[in-house]
Amino acid sequence: MFLQERSSRFQYRMRNEQKMTSRIRIAGFSLVELLVSVAILAVLASVAMPVVELTQKRKKEAELRLALREIRSAIDAYKEAITQKRISGATDASGYPPTLSDLVAGVPDLSSKNGAMIYFLRRIPRDPFNSDPSVTAIDSWGKRSFASPANKPMPGADVFDIYTKSGGIALDGTAYKDW
């Protein structure tokens, strides 16, 4: 009887140890499983990086389009105000603003009796492809005067157009400076 009791205790203990061992194995990961998981994550990250870079480039291109449209619309509005004689301008001048800061600073409205000002922009947007913080938003843009040719833009007595100074190529294959 003593042997039978001892044998049953031994079997009981062995069953408990097997249950605990299986619980411990289930609770953790093996080194191989961890390495496989890390490898899968590395492959997924390497696939995601180009997508993130492409998204950032698209965002910068959209910002550039918006900034160019905003400044060019303000330049056109200034020219229209000169044409309508709402603001004063030299008779021999082209009718475009002398500087980009004139669009923000405002000019006196000649049609207003109380001396109101006409503002064409709240602020000059920064060129999104110029990341140098020491350069002001106005100086981040290239400027073309009315007298300069389109294929070789040069600054001059007025601001007829603006362009980015970035030498990059857009996703559609065109140069940013040609936008």
TORGU-754919 format. One record per residue (C-alpha): x, y, z. Coordinates in pm, whole numbers, plus 32768, in hexadecimal, padded with zeros to 4 digits. Last residue first. Layout:
BEGIN
XYZ
...
***
This chain:
BEGIN
825C9DA7678B
83A99DB066D0
847C9DCA680E
83E49C836889
84719BC6675F
837C9AE266B0
837D996566CB
821A99356755
82A498E568AF
83579A3268AE
84C99A666868
85A19B2D6955
86779C606913
85C39D2A6A1A
85CC9EA369E7
84539EAC69D5
83B29FA368E6
831DA0FE68F2
8282A1DF67EB
826BA34C677E
831EA3DE68AB
839CA53B685A
84DCA600681A
85AAA4C867CF
85DDA35F682D
8646A2726716
8590A1516671
8649A0A86553
854E9FE2647F
8435A0D964C7
84FCA2096457
8536A327654B
8485A478652B
8356A41F6600
8439A3B9671F
8468A2566795
8497A2006904
8525A0C569A2
8481A0726AEC
8520A02D6C42
8576A19F6C5D
840EA1FE6CAB
83E8A0E86DAE
8528A1546E5B
8663A07F6E43
8705A01F6F8F
86179EF86FB5
86AB9E436E86
85A69D416E1E
855D9DCD6CC5
84809CC66C1F
83439D456CC9
837C9EA86C42
82F19F7F6D5A
81A0A0286D3B
81A6A1A56D30
80B8A2296E36
7F5CA2BC6E4A
7F57A2F16CD1
7EC0A3F56BE5
7E82A5086CE0
7DD1A6426C69
7DE2A7686D5A
7CD2A8586DBE
7D0AA9CE6DA1
7BADAA416E11
7B33AAA26CB5
7B7CA9516C18
7BAEA93E6A9E
7D22A9876ABF
7D5BA8566B9E
7EA9A8826C4B
7F99A75B6C23
7FC5A6266CFC
80E9A5A76DC9
80A9A43F6D5A
80A5A46E6BE1
81ADA57D6BFE
8293A4786CA1
82A4A3C26B53
835CA4E96ABC
8321A5EF69AB
81BEA56F6970
8157A54A6802
80D0A66D6739
81E3A65F6633
8267A7B9668A
8262A8E765A1
812CA97C6641
81AFA94667A1
80ACA8A46881
7F8EA9176958
7E84A82D69D7
7D15A8086974
7D66A875680F
7CAFA746677D
7DF1A6D866CF
7EB9A70A680F
7DB9A63B68D2
7DCEA52B67C5
7F4BA52267E3
7F2DA4FA695D
7E28A3E6692F
7F14A333683D
8030A342693C
7F42A2C06A4A
7ED3A1A26968
8042A14F6925
8089A1446A9A
7F65A05A6AE9
7F969F7869BA
810A9F506A03
80C19F026B71
7FB49E036B19
808B9D536A17
81B29D486B07
80DC9CBE6C23
80579BAE6B38
81BB9B586AD3
82249B466C40
81049A586C8D
8156997F6B60
82C099686BD4
825299036D33
816C97F56CA6
8284976D6BCA
836E975C6CF6
826696A26DC2
822A95AA6CA7
839F95766C7D
83BC95246DF3
829694306E05
833C93106D4A
847493206E22
8399932C6F5A
82D991F46EED
841E91376EAC
84A9919F6FFF
8367913670AF
83798FDE700D
84E58FB87078
8493901F71DC
837A8F1D71ED
845D8E0C7162
85678E647263
846A8E59737F
83E48D067311
85468C7D72F9
859B8CF87456
846F8C4574E7
83438D03755E
82A88CED76B9
815C8C947764
811D8B5276A5
82648AB97715
82228B13787F
80C88A7E7876
814B893E77DB
824F892278EC
814B895F79F9
80668851796C
8187875C794F
81F287A67AB4
809087697B30
807D861B7A77
81CD85B37B08
815E860B7C68
8022853D7C46
80E584167BB9
81D884287CDD
80BD843E7DD7
801A830C7D32
815E824A7D4B
818D82A37EBA
802F822E7F09
806580E97E4E
81B180B07EF6
811C80E88050
800080008000
***
